[in-house]
Amino acid sequence: MSSAFRSFANPNYRLWFMGAFISNLGTWLQRTAQDWIVIAELSDKNASAVGLVVFLQFAPQIFLLPLTGWAADKLDRRKLLFTTQWLMAVLALILGLLVLSGHVVLWQVCACAFALGCVAAFDAPARHAFVSDVVSEKELSNAVGLNSVSFNSARLIGPAVAGVLIALIGTGWVFMINVLSFIPLLTALYLFKTRLPSISLDKGKNHTDKPKFLDGFRYIWQHREMTIILLMAFLICSLGMNFSVYLSAMTVHVFQGHADQYGFLISMMAIGSISGALVTASRRSAPSFSFIILVAGLFALSCGLVAMSASFWVFAVLLITLGLSLQLLTTSTVSYMQVATEKRYRGRVMAIVLATMLGSTALGAPLVGWVADFFGARWSIAIGSVSGTLAAALGLWFLYQQRRAAASPSN
């Protein structure tokens, strides 16, 4: 078996991968339909409204952080994931019924997005930490990369299919299809026979049930490279990761397109994302700090080129490079932090990493939407180039400080 797919030798991981892929596929169907109904039907082509929905969906990653990492470390992860998947299916059903009723309004979509964000805040760190329960430590970096392949393969197929389905059967039925997509992953979680590490269920005197919110932050602060990588991720994700905002704005305002064009653009970006995930999966060790700096610079360059694209097709093709660089950055960050973290802190650290990425995306979404509405959709992409440049500069500065300290005579 190719080194890029070596985790598939583990039968439990194969089961997890297939269930997660179908669930991710449904998620991308829903995200595409949700973005489109907001900008095209409920807000008079207002990108700020899309930014608001994105903010509400990802902001819970921040304010629930004291609980989500603790839950991923202290609760039975399989049961926790089973619960979160059920709740997300119910929320998709509610939103689908609202749309099919013909009386859905923006505040209802916002409310569903917020509720989904609260559930997903518990689901995401548990998903990432659960992988380390399924595979061995030496397979972990590869499994993280393959998880990204699953997510981005779904992102490649889902939006394109969603665009066609919206035109054929309407957004409401797309939400209902997503409800069915949860069944395979729920089945996989039910069938799992893996034993979770005792640390996840330990209730002894050294690991009380009280959330130790600051433990994860202390751990990251004590490892300065991890701190800098987290700051770099914050800079890029806050202004450069809001593709649902700037791609929907570009589709409607610049290219005068429809749902199928919007889905196509997301799928083009996903082609690059899959390539980036495969690069990470093929590595036999975690990415280095220098590699993360390099991809931050590549992201800045990609954003600049995409923002200046003159035609729809040039724009679409260059989105591949943007997807590649963004995926290399996010997957490398997750892989680096997972491998560098002691297992007993992994759930809390991953909750902080995901809250940083998704939470900063939420914080930046209203700003990106405002820039798109008042300065133009291209500028909402260009500010991502600025954030990538600042992130790369921060990493280079830290690397320089490290090397200068190592070369100091006192050392």
Buried (B, 14 or more C-beta within 10 A) or exposed (E): EEEBBBBBEBEBBBBBBBBBBBBBBBBBBBBBBBBBBBBBBBBEBBBBBBBBBBBBBBBBBBEBBBBBBBBBBBBBBBEBBBBBBEBBBBBBBBBBBBBBEEEBEBEBBBBBBBBBBBBBBBBBBBBBBBBBBBBEEEBBBBBBBBBBBBBBBBBBBBBBBBBBBBEEEBBBBBBBBBBEBBBBBBBBBEEBEBEBBEBBEBEEEEBEEEBBBEBBBEBBEEBEBBBBBBBBBBBBBBBBBBBBBBBBBBBBBBBEBBBBBBBBBBBBBBBBBBBBBBBBBBBEEBBEBEBBBBBBBBBBBBBBBBBBBEEBEEBBBBBBBBBBBBBBBBBBBBBBBBBBBEBBBBBBBBBBBBBBBBBBBBBBBBBBBBBBBEEBBBBBBBBBBBBBBBBBBBBBEBBEEBEEEEEEEEE
